[in-house]
Amino acid sequence: MVTTDILSSSHRKQKNDFSCGKLLLDNYLKTQAGQDIKRKLSACFVSIDPETRLIQGYYTLSNNSIPLELVPEGYKNQLPDSYHAIPTTLLGRLAIDERFKGRGIGKMLLIDALSRSYKISKSIGSFAVVVDPLDEEAESFYTKYGFILLPDSHKMFLAMKTIEKLFEEK
Ligand SMILES: CC(C)(COP(=O)(O)OP(=O)(O)OC[C@H]1O[C@@H](n2cnc3c(N)ncnc32)[C@H](O)[C@@H]1OP(=O)(O)O)[C@@H](O)C(=O)NCCC(=O)NCCS
């Protein structure tokens, strides 16, 4: 398993070494993630390689909502019509450094993000985890883990009820 830490000023040097192959995601970590944390816009979690101390990967989480009409048909009937915006958790970004790809770290970080989102949903309601995949490669990664495309949107959705089944105590 990976362990994740909240991104802090102690990661300043490692941040600059991060390279996942997608400039947008590299630059976000290097220049914006810290600002977003200060402004309370999102939280950013990093996993550190115990040997090299490099950042293996990171992800971001924030509160979010989606319009009721975007909720997939099979789930919409569970929701009262009076809810126009459905509370969700946004897994905004997830990226693995090229040096650590293909070792299961993306999967472990995704599980860490889903577990964290599920725990928080017990205190602050959240109907689903939503992701906003950058491209088809990312979309195919999330599809593998059960995320479904929302109608008329590039966003993808995994119901918290489904996530609960992964983490509920046996
Ligand atoms: C997509 C990404 C997060 C995957 O991370 P990774 O650490 O290389 O993936 P893992 O080694 O954990 O792979 C776990 C499983 O997913 C599969 N997988 C990896 N990338 C995949 C993709 N793009 N599409 C489908 N499956 C994928 C692996 O084959 C593996 O399958 P297995 O368990 O059946 O063997 C990583 O390639 C990345 O950071 N890409 C660039 C940034 C990006 O697109 N982020 C996502 C959206 S913002």
The ligand as an SDF file (V2000), in Angstrom:
LIG
                    3D

 48 50  0  0  0  0  0  0  0  0999 V2000
   -3.4220    6.8650  -15.6120 C   0  0  0  0  0  0  0  0  0  0  0  0
   -2.3450    6.7230  -14.5050 C   0  0  0  0  0  0  0  0  0  0  0  0
   -2.8340    7.4600  -13.2450 C   0  0  0  0  0  0  0  0  0  0  0  0
   -2.1440    5.2180  -14.1850 C   0  0  0  0  0  0  0  0  0  0  0  0
   -1.1720    5.0830  -13.1530 O   0  0  0  0  0  0  0  0  0  0  0  0
   -0.1960    3.8010  -13.0270 P   0  0  0  0  0  0  0  0  0  0  0  0
    0.4470    3.8560  -11.7050 O   0  0  0  0  0  0  0  0  0  0  0  0
    0.6610    3.7150  -14.2210 O   0  0  0  0  0  0  0  0  0  0  0  0
   -1.2750    2.6240  -13.1000 O   0  0  0  0  0  0  0  0  0  0  0  0
   -1.2050    1.2530  -12.2710 P   0  0  0  0  0  0  0  0  0  0  0  0
    0.1380    0.6310  -12.4210 O   0  0  0  0  0  0  0  0  0  0  0  0
   -1.7030    1.4810  -10.8900 O   0  0  0  0  0  0  0  0  0  0  0  0
   -2.2760    0.3910  -13.0620 O   0  0  0  0  0  0  0  0  0  0  0  0
   -3.3490   -0.2480  -12.4080 C   0  0  0  0  0  0  0  0  0  0  0  0
   -4.1400   -0.9770  -13.4650 C   0  0  0  0  0  0  0  0  0  0  0  0
   -4.6850   -0.0160  -14.3910 O   0  0  0  0  0  0  0  0  0  0  0  0
   -4.2710   -0.3490  -15.7230 C   0  0  0  0  0  0  0  0  0  0  0  0
   -4.0600    0.9280  -16.4280 N   0  0  0  0  0  0  0  0  0  0  0  0
   -3.0730    1.8330  -16.2570 C   0  0  0  0  0  0  0  0  0  0  0  0
   -3.2740    2.8920  -17.0730 N   0  0  0  0  0  0  0  0  0  0  0  0
   -4.4100    2.6180  -17.7530 C   0  0  0  0  0  0  0  0  0  0  0  0
   -5.1370    3.3150  -18.7530 C   0  0  0  0  0  0  0  0  0  0  0  0
   -4.7660    4.5050  -19.2220 N   0  0  0  0  0  0  0  0  0  0  0  0
   -6.2550    2.7360  -19.2420 N   0  0  0  0  0  0  0  0  0  0  0  0
   -6.6880    1.5300  -18.7880 C   0  0  0  0  0  0  0  0  0  0  0  0
   -6.0350    0.8270  -17.8340 N   0  0  0  0  0  0  0  0  0  0  0  0
   -4.9200    1.3780  -17.3390 C   0  0  0  0  0  0  0  0  0  0  0  0
   -2.9970   -1.1550  -15.5570 C   0  0  0  0  0  0  0  0  0  0  0  0
   -2.7820   -1.9820  -16.6560 O   0  0  0  0  0  0  0  0  0  0  0  0
   -3.3120   -1.9400  -14.2970 C   0  0  0  0  0  0  0  0  0  0  0  0
   -4.1580   -3.0250  -14.6280 O   0  0  0  0  0  0  0  0  0  0  0  0
   -4.0370   -4.4690  -13.8610 P   0  0  0  0  0  0  0  0  0  0  0  0
   -4.1990   -4.1500  -12.3710 O   0  0  0  0  0  0  0  0  0  0  0  0
   -5.1860   -5.2390  -14.4170 O   0  0  0  0  0  0  0  0  0  0  0  0
   -2.6950   -4.9750  -14.1830 O   0  0  0  0  0  0  0  0  0  0  0  0
   -0.9730    7.2490  -14.9610 C   0  0  0  0  0  0  0  0  0  0  0  0
   -0.6160    6.6520  -16.1680 O   0  0  0  0  0  0  0  0  0  0  0  0
   -0.8890    8.7670  -15.1570 C   0  0  0  0  0  0  0  0  0  0  0  0
   -0.5250    9.4930  -14.2300 O   0  0  0  0  0  0  0  0  0  0  0  0
   -1.1910    9.2490  -16.3730 N   0  0  0  0  0  0  0  0  0  0  0  0
   -1.0390   10.6730  -16.7060 C   0  0  0  0  0  0  0  0  0  0  0  0
   -2.0030   11.5400  -15.9590 C   0  0  0  0  0  0  0  0  0  0  0  0
   -3.4450   11.1540  -16.1210 C   0  0  0  0  0  0  0  0  0  0  0  0
   -3.9160   10.8590  -17.2220 O   0  0  0  0  0  0  0  0  0  0  0  0
   -4.1850   11.1660  -14.9670 N   0  0  0  0  0  0  0  0  0  0  0  0
   -5.5670   10.7670  -14.8710 C   0  0  0  0  0  0  0  0  0  0  0  0
   -6.5780   11.8220  -15.0530 C   0  0  0  0  0  0  0  0  0  0  0  0
   -6.3800   13.4350  -14.4290 S   0  0  0  0  0  0  0  0  0  0  0  0
  1  2  1  0
  2  3  1  0
  2  4  1  0
  2 36  1  0
  4  5  1  0
  5  6  1  0
  6  7  2  0
  6  8  1  0
  6  9  1  0
  9 10  1  0
 10 11  2  0
 10 12  1  0
 10 13  1  0
 13 14  1  0
 14 15  1  0
 15 16  1  0
 15 30  1  0
 16 17  1  0
 17 18  1  0
 17 28  1  0
 18 19  1  0
 18 27  1  0
 19 20  2  0
 20 21  1  0
 21 22  1  0
 21 27  2  0
 22 23  1  0
 22 24  2  0
 24 25  1  0
 25 26  2  0
 26 27  1  0
 28 29  1  0
 28 30  1  0
 30 31  1  0
 31 32  1  0
 32 33  2  0
 32 34  1  0
 32 35  1  0
 36 37  1  0
 36 38  1  0
 38 39  2  0
 38 40  1  0
 40 41  1  0
 41 42  1  0
 42 43  1  0
 43 44  2  0
 43 45  1  0
 45 46  1  0
 46 47  1  0
 47 48  1  0
M  END
$$$$
